[in-house]
Amino acid sequence: MNKFVQRIMVVFLAVFVLSVAASFAYFFWWQQPAQRCELFGNWWDPSSRTCAKPIFLPNLTHRPIGSPKLKPGEPVMIPPPKR
């Protein structure tokens, strides 16, 4: 009986050590990159595990900040090309 109790103790200790190691691995390889990305103000995509920097829309469209918004059905005036 004494051998059986010692064997069960070793099994429970091994399960405990493996679960603690799995918890640390989950934190350092899965949670910490997301927290670090969001700490710097970036966007974290959990499906692809990508840290992306947001792009300011006026930089992308070259429109001035606060430009008037178009209403649906309103014609768009495109200036003629310069020669």
C-alpha positions, -999 to +999 in steps of 0.1 A: +000+000+000+028+024+008+043+020-028+009+027-042+005+059-023+039+071-033+032+063-069-001+082-068+017+112-051+043+112-080+015+111-106-004+140-090+028+159-087+036+153-124+001+164-134+004+196-112+038+204-127+026+199-163-005+220-157+016+249-142+040+246-172+011+247-196-003+278-179+030+296-182+034+286-218-002+298-226+005+331-210+039+337-226+031+325-261-005+334-264-016+362-239+015+383-235+020+392-272-016+404-274-012+425-242+021+439-254+006+448-288-024+466-273-001+484-247+016+502-276-018+512-291-018+487-319-045+464-330-043+427-322-060+401-345-064+369-325-074+348-356-040+354-374-021+365-342-010+397-360-001+430-344-011+458-368-006+495-365-037+515-373-036+538-403-049+574-400-076+576-428-067+611-441-032+598-447-045+570-468-072+590-488-052+623-489-084+642-479-081+671-454-092+664-419-128+675-414-137+675-452-174+675-459-191+642-461-211+632-492-248+623-489-261+593-507-271+601-543-251+633-544-230+637-575-193+637-570-175+666-587-141+654-601-119+682-613-105+679-648-069+667-651-042+694-652-022+696-684 
